[in-house]
Amino acid sequence: MKTTEKIANAKKRIDELERLIKYWNDSEHCNAKIVNFPIKIDNKVS
């Protein structure tokens, strides 16, 4: 792998980490919403 490829890959990883950090920071400021879904459990014996 050439140096230019390593630099390009590192930039991609940095961009991804920056997006994740922004997402996490935004999610801390939003109110959490809880959705209750009915759960149907069937006991089946074969």
C-alpha positions as CSV (number, residue, x, y, z in Angstrom):
1,M,0.0,0.0,0.0
2,K,1.4,3.3,-1.0
3,T,1.6,6.4,1.2
4,T,-1.1,8.2,-0.7
5,E,-3.4,5.3,-0.2
6,K,-2.7,5.2,3.5
7,I,-3.4,8.9,3.8
8,A,-6.6,8.6,1.8
9,N,-7.8,5.7,4.1
10,A,-6.8,7.7,7.2
11,K,-8.9,10.7,6.0
12,K,-11.9,8.4,5.4
13,R,-11.6,7.1,9.0
14,I,-11.3,10.6,10.4
15,D,-14.3,11.8,8.5
16,E,-16.3,8.8,9.7
17,L,-15.3,9.4,13.3
18,E,-16.2,13.1,13.1
19,R,-19.7,12.1,11.8
20,L,-20.1,9.7,14.7
21,I,-19.0,12.3,17.2
22,K,-21.5,14.8,15.8
23,Y,-24.3,12.2,15.8
24,W,-23.5,11.3,19.5
25,N,-23.4,15.0,20.5
26,D,-26.7,15.6,18.7
27,S,-28.4,12.6,20.3
28,E,-27.4,13.8,23.8
29,H,-29.4,17.0,23.3
30,C,-32.5,15.3,21.9
31,N,-35.1,13.9,24.2
32,A,-35.3,10.1,24.2
33,K,-38.5,8.7,22.9
34,I,-39.7,5.4,24.1
35,V,-42.1,3.4,21.9
36,N,-44.0,0.5,23.5
37,F,-44.8,-2.2,21.0
38,P,-47.2,-5.0,22.1
39,I,-45.4,-8.3,22.3
40,K,-47.2,-11.5,21.5
41,I,-45.5,-14.6,22.7
42,D,-46.7,-17.9,21.5
43,N,-45.7,-21.1,23.3
44,K,-45.6,-23.8,20.7
45,V,-44.6,-27.3,21.4
46,S,-43.7,-29.6,18.5
